[in-house]
Amino acid sequence: MTPESAARGGLRHDWTRDEIQALLEAPLMSLLDQAREVHRQHHEDGTVQLASLLSIKTGACPEDCKYCPQSAHYAKKTGLERESLLDVDDVLSKAARAREAGATRFCMGAAWRQVRDGREFDSVLEMVRGVRDMGMEACVTLGMLNKEQAKRLADAGLTAYNHNLDTSEEYYEKIITTRTFQDRLDTIENVREAGVEVCCGGIIGMGETISDRASLLKSLADMDPHPESVPINALVPVEGTPLAHRAKVDSMELVRMIATARIVMPKSRVRLSAGRHNLSKEAQLLCLMAGANSIFYGEKLLTTDNNDTGEDLALIEEAGLTVSEPRAEDAPCSARQGAAACAKHGG
């Protein structure tokens, strides 16, 4: 199947890197035409999902990800202070405010290398149950986790687990040396086996080549099924990190990445994520046109600034789109019938 036939609706898990690179390098209008055709076929409702992201445990991460101000390796230069895991009631209060502002997914991030069983993980499970009982999708990113931990999260009602590949397998060790690309794939497999949705994407602007970007998208498209959510991030250079002085990503490169992700993963929600704060209104509209149908919504993305919520809603309306409603299966337990419907997340 050719890229053109894929644009007519086919699902593939056998994309080659050359095919994907050809899309990334295609004339922009042709690329947008293909992406729009795919998007209309699989997402005809014209909705945008609002996802809110909260750092529930900040800093002191033992990983050496060169883009991340939360790494303990760069703490002296970034000045980011360590914050312990937030109280469950505090997190749920913030989740309730996000829901009132229109978010249907609440994402919680803890700066851990890997999940450790014990009191803190038990608190995260309680947060997940609380968010689900509000009628919201619950997503967490906690680093690596094993099969049993993935099952416990599933039993608590977790909707999705975020574990980005970040970059291509070939470029990976230039960005991270404290865990391998395969480590990330193993965690994603554990999540899948537990029946939890996968949220997995990457970052552009870290010095990678176009071929690296194609390889990243190939790794994502190779997954069967494709990740339900694919966050596309543009590097936000942070003073004190090794990538602090990288040039900001050209907005059209982000548009190309989103359009190509839409073509190779037709049914996934493609999320316009970090770096959006630096985009003009026109560039954001192009990203939505290219196939992005989810955004991170709220004043912060973990530790970096995000767009004004009022401006986001106005942008969505101006684009002729609507904010997606909560899914029926995410209704609070009190709104469902029978104890069995609530049992999946302890309600």
C-alpha positions as CSV (number, residue, x, y, z in Angstrom):
1,M,0.0,0.0,0.0
2,T,1.4,3.4,-1.0
3,P,1.3,6.6,1.2
4,E,-1.5,7.8,-1.2
5,S,-3.6,4.7,-0.6
6,A,-3.1,5.0,3.1
7,A,-4.5,8.5,2.8
8,R,-7.6,6.9,1.5
9,G,-8.2,5.1,4.8
10,G,-6.0,2.1,5.2
11,L,-4.4,1.1,8.5
12,R,-0.8,0.0,8.3
13,H,1.8,-1.3,10.6
14,D,4.5,-1.9,7.9
15,W,5.5,1.7,7.0
16,T,9.1,2.0,5.9
17,R,11.3,4.8,7.1
18,D,11.8,5.9,3.5
19,E,8.0,6.2,2.9
20,I,7.6,8.2,6.1
21,Q,10.5,10.5,5.2
22,A,9.0,11.1,1.8
23,L,5.9,12.3,3.5
24,L,7.8,14.6,5.8
25,E,9.6,16.1,2.8
26,A,6.6,16.3,0.5
27,P,5.4,19.7,-0.7
28,L,3.5,21.2,2.2
29,M,0.2,21.6,0.4
30,S,0.2,18.1,-0.9
31,L,1.1,16.8,2.6
32,L,-1.8,18.8,4.1
33,D,-4.2,17.5,1.5
34,Q,-3.3,13.9,2.3
35,A,-3.5,14.5,6.1
36,R,-6.9,16.3,5.8
37,E,-8.3,13.4,3.8
38,V,-7.3,10.9,6.4
39,H,-8.5,13.1,9.2
40,R,-11.9,13.5,7.7
41,Q,-12.4,9.8,7.2
42,H,-11.5,8.9,10.8
43,H,-12.4,12.0,12.8
44,E,-15.4,13.5,11.1
45,D,-16.9,14.8,14.4
46,G,-14.6,17.8,14.2
47,T,-13.8,17.8,17.9
48,V,-10.7,18.7,19.9
49,Q,-9.9,16.9,23.2
50,L,-8.7,19.1,26.1
51,A,-6.2,17.3,28.3
52,S,-4.9,18.9,31.5
53,L,-1.4,18.0,32.7
54,L,-0.2,18.2,36.3
55,S,3.2,17.5,37.8
56,I,2.4,15.5,40.9
57,K,6.1,15.0,41.9
58,T,8.6,17.4,40.5
59,G,12.4,17.3,40.1
60,A,15.3,15.0,41.4
61,C,14.7,12.5,38.6
62,P,17.8,10.2,38.2
63,E,17.4,10.1,34.4
64,D,19.8,12.2,32.3
65,C,17.3,13.2,29.5
66,K,19.1,16.2,28.0
67,Y,15.9,18.2,27.4
68,C,14.5,17.9,30.9
69,P,14.8,20.4,33.7
70,Q,13.6,17.8,36.2
71,S,16.7,15.8,35.8
72,A,18.8,15.7,39.0
73,H,21.9,15.8,36.7
74,Y,21.2,19.4,35.8
75,A,19.5,20.7,39.0
76,K,22.4,23.0,40.1
77,K,22.2,24.8,36.7
78,T,18.4,24.8,36.3
79,G,17.7,25.8,39.8
80,L,14.6,23.6,39.8
81,E,13.8,22.6,43.4
82,R,12.6,19.1,44.3
83,E,9.0,18.8,45.3
84,S,7.6,15.6,47.0
85,L,4.5,13.8,45.8
86,L,1.5,16.0,46.1
87,D,-1.3,15.1,48.5
88,V,-4.2,13.1,47.0
89,D,-6.8,15.6,48.0
90,D,-4.7,18.4,46.4
91,V,-4.4,16.6,43.1
92,L,-8.1,15.7,43.0
93,S,-9.0,19.4,43.8
94,K,-6.9,20.4,40.7
95,A,-8.5,17.7,38.6
96,A,-11.9,19.0,39.6
97,R,-10.9,22.5,38.5
98,A,-9.6,21.2,35.2
99,R,-12.9,19.4,34.6
100,E,-14.8,22.6,35.3
101,A,-12.6,24.4,32.7
102,G,-13.6,21.8,30.1
103,A,-10.8,19.2,30.3
104,T,-12.0,15.6,29.7
105,R,-8.6,14.0,30.4
106,F,-6.4,14.6,33.4
107,C,-2.8,13.6,33.1
108,M,-0.5,13.2,36.1
109,G,3.3,13.1,35.8
110,A,5.8,12.0,38.5
111,A,9.5,12.5,37.9
112,W,10.5,8.9,38.6
113,R,12.8,6.6,36.7
114,Q,10.6,3.7,37.5
115,V,7.6,3.0,39.7
116,R,8.3,1.6,43.1
117,D,5.7,-0.3,45.1
118,G,4.8,1.3,48.4
119,R,3.0,4.3,49.9
120,E,3.6,6.7,47.0
121,F,2.4,4.3,44.3
122,D,-0.6,3.5,46.5
123,S,-1.3,7.3,46.5
124,V,-1.1,7.4,42.7
125,L,-3.6,4.6,42.5
126,E,-5.9,6.6,44.7
127,M,-5.5,9.6,42.5
128,V,-6.4,7.5,39.5
129,R,-9.6,6.2,41.1
130,G,-10.5,9.7,42.2
131,V,-10.1,11.2,38.7
132,R,-12.1,8.4,37.1
133,D,-14.9,8.9,39.7
134,M,-15.2,12.5,38.4
135,G,-16.0,11.2,34.9
136,M,-12.6,12.1,33.4
137,E,-10.1,10.0,31.6
138,A,-7.1,9.4,33.8
139,C,-3.5,9.3,32.4
140,V,-0.3,9.0,34.3
141,T,3.4,9.1,33.4
142,L,5.6,7.5,36.1
143,G,8.6,6.2,34.2
144,M,9.2,2.5,33.7
145,L,6.8,-0.1,35.3
146,N,6.5,-3.8,35.4
147,K,3.6,-6.1,34.5
148,E,2.1,-6.3,38.0
149,Q,2.3,-2.5,38.4
150,A,0.6,-2.0,35.1
151,K,-2.2,-4.4,36.2
152,R,-2.7,-2.5,39.4
153,L,-3.0,0.7,37.5
154,A,-5.5,-1.0,35.2
155,D,-7.5,-2.3,38.1
156,A,-7.6,1.3,39.5
157,G,-9.3,2.4,36.3
158,L,-6.4,4.0,34.5
159,T,-7.4,5.1,31.0
160,A,-4.0,5.6,29.5
161,Y,-0.3,5.5,30.3
162,N,2.1,8.0,28.8
163,H,5.5,6.8,27.9
164,N,7.1,8.7,25.0
165,L,9.8,7.3,22.9
166,D,11.2,10.8,22.6
167,T,13.3,10.3,19.5
168,S,14.5,7.6,17.1
169,E,16.2,4.5,18.2
170,E,19.3,5.5,16.3
171,Y,19.5,9.0,18.0
172,Y,18.3,7.9,21.4
173,E,21.6,7.5,23.2
174,K,22.5,11.0,22.1
175,I,19.7,12.2,24.3
176,I,19.4,9.7,27.1
177,T,21.9,7.2,28.5
178,T,20.3,6.1,31.8
179,R,17.8,3.8,30.1
180,T,17.5,2.2,26.7
181,F,15.0,2.5,23.8
182,Q,14.1,-1.1,24.5
183,D,13.3,-0.2,28.1
184,R,10.7,2.1,26.8
185,L,9.2,-0.4,24.5
186,D,9.1,-3.0,27.3
187,T,7.0,-0.6,29.5
188,I,4.6,0.1,26.6
189,E,4.2,-3.7,26.2
190,N,3.4,-4.1,29.9
191,V,0.8,-1.4,29.6
192,R,-0.8,-3.0,26.5
193,E,-1.0,-6.4,28.2
194,A,-2.8,-4.8,31.1
195,G,-5.5,-3.5,28.8
196,V,-4.5,0.2,29.3
197,E,-4.5,2.6,26.4
198,V,-1.1,3.8,25.2
199,C,-0.1,7.5,25.0
200,C,3.2,7.6,23.2
201,G,4.9,10.2,21.0
202,G,8.1,12.2,20.8
203,I,10.0,15.5,20.6
204,I,11.5,17.3,17.6
205,G,14.1,20.0,17.7
206,M,16.8,18.1,19.7
207,G,19.3,18.0,16.9
208,E,17.9,15.0,15.1
209,T,17.7,14.6,11.4
210,I,14.6,14.3,9.2
211,S,15.5,10.6,8.9
212,D,15.4,10.3,12.7
213,R,11.9,11.9,12.8
214,A,10.8,9.3,10.2
215,S,12.3,6.5,12.3
216,L,10.5,7.7,15.4
217,L,7.2,7.8,13.6
218,K,7.9,4.3,12.1
219,S,8.5,2.9,15.6
220,L,5.1,4.4,16.7
221,A,3.3,3.1,13.6
222,D,4.9,-0.3,13.9
223,M,2.9,-0.8,17.2
224,D,-0.2,-2.9,16.7
225,P,-2.6,-1.3,17.6
226,H,-1.2,2.2,17.1
227,P,-1.0,4.3,20.3
228,E,-4.4,5.8,21.0
229,S,-2.8,9.1,21.7
230,V,0.3,10.5,20.0
231,P,1.8,13.6,21.6
232,I,4.0,15.6,19.2
233,N,6.3,18.0,21.2
234,A,8.6,20.7,20.1
235,L,11.6,21.2,22.3
236,V,11.3,23.9,24.8
237,P,14.9,24.9,25.5
238,V,15.4,25.3,29.3
239,E,18.4,27.2,30.7
240,G,20.7,24.8,32.5
241,T,19.9,21.7,30.4
242,P,22.3,20.5,27.7
243,L,19.9,21.5,25.0
244,A,19.3,25.0,26.4
245,H,20.8,26.7,23.4
246,R,19.0,24.7,20.6
247,A,17.2,26.9,18.2
248,K,13.4,26.9,18.5
249,V,11.7,24.6,16.1
250,D,10.3,26.2,12.9
251,S,6.5,26.0,13.2
252,M,6.2,24.4,9.7
253,E,8.4,21.5,10.9
254,L,5.9,20.9,13.6
255,V,3.0,21.1,11.1
256,R,4.8,18.5,8.9
257,M,5.3,16.2,11.8
258,I,1.7,16.3,12.9
259,A,0.4,15.8,9.3
260,T,2.7,12.8,8.8
261,A,1.7,11.3,12.2
262,R,-2.0,11.7,11.1
263,I,-1.4,9.8,7.8
264,V,0.6,6.9,9.3
265,M,-1.6,6.6,12.4
266,P,-5.1,7.5,11.1
267,K,-7.2,6.7,14.1
268,S,-4.9,8.0,16.9
269,R,-5.6,11.3,18.7
270,V,-2.6,13.4,17.7
271,R,-1.9,15.8,20.5
272,L,-0.3,19.2,20.0
273,S,1.8,19.3,23.1
274,A,5.0,21.1,24.4
275,G,6.2,24.0,22.4
276,R,2.7,25.3,21.5
277,H,3.3,28.3,23.7
278,N,5.8,29.6,21.1
279,L,3.4,29.2,18.1
280,S,1.4,32.0,16.5
281,K,-2.3,31.6,16.2
282,E,-1.9,30.9,12.5
283,A,0.6,28.1,13.1
284,Q,-1.7,26.5,15.7
285,L,-4.5,26.6,13.2
286,L,-2.3,24.9,10.7
287,C,-1.5,22.2,13.2
288,L,-5.2,21.6,13.8
289,M,-5.8,21.5,10.0
290,A,-2.9,19.0,9.7
291,G,-4.7,16.6,12.0
292,A,-4.0,17.5,15.6
293,N,-7.2,16.9,17.5
294,S,-6.1,17.1,21.1
295,I,-4.2,19.8,23.0
296,F,-2.7,20.1,26.5
297,Y,-4.9,22.7,28.2
298,G,-4.0,24.8,31.2
299,E,-1.3,27.2,32.3
300,K,1.5,24.7,32.9
301,L,2.9,21.6,31.1
302,L,4.7,20.0,34.1
303,T,7.3,22.8,34.6
304,T,7.0,24.9,31.4
305,D,4.4,27.6,30.4
306,N,1.4,26.8,28.3
307,N,-1.2,28.9,26.5
308,D,-4.0,30.9,28.0
309,T,-7.2,28.7,28.4
310,G,-9.5,31.4,27.1
311,E,-7.4,31.9,24.0
312,D,-7.4,28.2,23.4
313,L,-11.2,28.0,23.5
314,A,-11.4,31.0,21.2
315,L,-9.0,29.4,18.8
316,I,-11.0,26.1,18.7
317,E,-14.2,28.1,18.0
318,E,-12.5,30.2,15.3
319,A,-11.3,27.0,13.6
320,G,-14.9,25.8,13.4
321,L,-14.2,22.9,15.8
322,T,-15.8,21.9,19.1
323,V,-14.5,20.6,22.4
324,S,-15.0,16.9,22.8
325,E,-17.5,15.7,25.4
326,P,-16.5,13.0,28.0
327,R,-16.9,9.5,26.7
328,A,-19.9,7.5,27.9
329,E,-17.7,4.9,29.5
330,D,-16.0,7.6,31.5
331,A,-19.2,8.7,33.3
332,P,-18.9,8.8,37.1
333,C,-19.8,5.6,38.8
334,S,-22.9,7.3,40.3
335,A,-24.2,7.8,36.8
336,R,-23.8,4.2,35.7
337,Q,-26.0,1.3,36.3
338,G,-24.9,-1.6,38.6
339,A,-22.0,-2.3,40.8
340,A,-20.2,-4.2,38.0
341,A,-19.8,-1.0,35.9
342,C,-17.9,0.6,38.7
343,A,-15.9,-2.3,39.8
344,K,-13.2,-1.7,37.2
345,H,-11.9,1.3,39.1
346,G,-12.9,0.5,42.6
347,G,-16.0,2.7,42.7
